[in-house]
Amino acid sequence: LARELGNTRSAAALELWRTDREVVCLASLAEEHRWVELHVVSGVDTHDTGSRPAVQTFRSLAQSWRQIRNLRVLELVETGEDEGALFYVTEFVDGETLDAYLARCAPVPAWWAIELARQLTLALLALRGRPDLLARTQVFNARLTLEGDETEHALVRLAEFGLGCPNDPPPDESLSEEARAVQEV
């Protein structure tokens, strides 16, 4: 898929980063006039019968994520399989991860820490009813972006729900309890 995106007149792709679990490319969908991130999952061969649990986990998480429509949750544009590999496409957010921001700017003023916590809480509330996503949410991988020229235009968006690592075991009981507690709140 990445090769196809990169070799057409209507789209282009550029590798952004790579981990042992996935390759992430910035892709331009010219026909839609938008940028997206293409995530290709490593270590899962969809042709291998031993990978069925990981493929099913991937599909289940993707289905839950796709049903979320909220400004504070990154949009999942597409998912699928290509040449034996799982992939998913999200909207592109021009910003940085929350952990990178906090490492670069710590300590942050108390008013700003409260605003970040407020926005994270609103984002987590958008996942109520989806304990599978809540349990796999990586809060510090949330994206922080500025949607205008002022600090009040900053926006925190959840962006990581474990699709890139479907081989990982399900969250332990304590994470499931956390997800249930957030859902109830």
Phi, psi and omega in degrees: 000315180300320178297318180296317178299318183286343185250015178250161178286335186266358181206160177212155180223146180221127180293129178265310178202169183216137172234181176289350183253335182198160172245132183241128180238145170273128182235143177254120175258089187300322181297329179262356181055051180209158175259143177223165173252127176260121179250119176253121185281131178265153172082008177233112177260110185293345177277346181273123181297335177290345180269001183305317179298319179294319179296318179295319177300314178303310181297319181295313179296319179298318180297317178296315182296318183299333182280350180277124176235095184207140181301332185268007177233126180303137181284131172269114186276315186201152172223162177172192179230140178213125179051040177083004181244146174275145175215158171215152183237129177240163173295155178266133176243122178278094181187196180231164178290153181299320180294322178294319179297312181296324177294323182282326189248006183291144355278145177267152178299152183302318181299324181285321177299319178295319179295318178298316179296321178299314181292322176297320179298316178298322178294316179295325177295332177294341181265004180301142185088359181231066183299333178296321177283319179302318183292336182254002181295130176255094188302318183285353172267007175301151181262137177248124182223157178252118183266007179195202184263352185246159180298332178290352177267005177288145182222129175259128182230132175290138187222354187228119182230020175086009178295330180285354180221061182291346177284342180297144178296157178301154180303147180289175186301323182295322177292323177295323177294318176301315180298317179297318180297316178298318179300317182292323178296000000 
